[in-house]
Amino acid sequence: MKSITAILKSEIARLVKKEVGAAMKSLKGEISEFKNSVSKTGLAKGAKRRRGRAAPIGNERGLSPSGIKKIRKKLKLSRKDFARQLDVSLGAVVAWERGRFLPRPRVQERITSLAVAGVSTKKNGDSPNQQAGLKPSQIKKTRKKLKLSQKDFARRLNVSTGAVAGWEGGKYSPRSGIQEKILSLTN
């Protein structure tokens, strides 16, 4: 004859198995519905690979991986310079051009405005590394006008002193967000 503890253990195990099975069945149904909704959007990894090309990016603007690359090439910018103009990482540009990821809507707007406005990598005798936007001389004039040292100017912009020295020396240019901050300091 079985002991009461053995009977209770087997009954508890049976009830747990029954309850877990019911919960799993409901979760499997929800997972199946979710997978179906994802596949309908066309953004699922498998869906992109089956078609052999990336899903269209920003249909209203006509951006696609090859379109982004064409814009960058038309502007004669390297991926690194293009990323800097858009204030994004180099990896993001590579991923867009390969169709792995989609640019966010605000970045799509920047890409479109860059394509319309156009950008060149060299302007009026500036260093080849100087991007379109503020010139080194303009940055230095702004700083001098505010009667700030490079250190104080850097603190106001929340950047390093070396960054300010690099901008003023034409070694590299500030990102668009920092350029906006510099321009707002003059107003």
Secondary structure by P-SEA (a helix, b strand, c coil): cccaaaaaaaaaaaaaaaaaaaaaaaaaaaaaaaaaaaaaacccaaaaaaacccccccccccccaaaaaaaaaaacccaaaaaaaacccaaaaaaaaaccccccaaaaaaaaaaaaaccccccccccccccccccaaaaaaaaaaacccaaaaaaaacccaaaaaaaaaccccccaaaaaaaaaaac
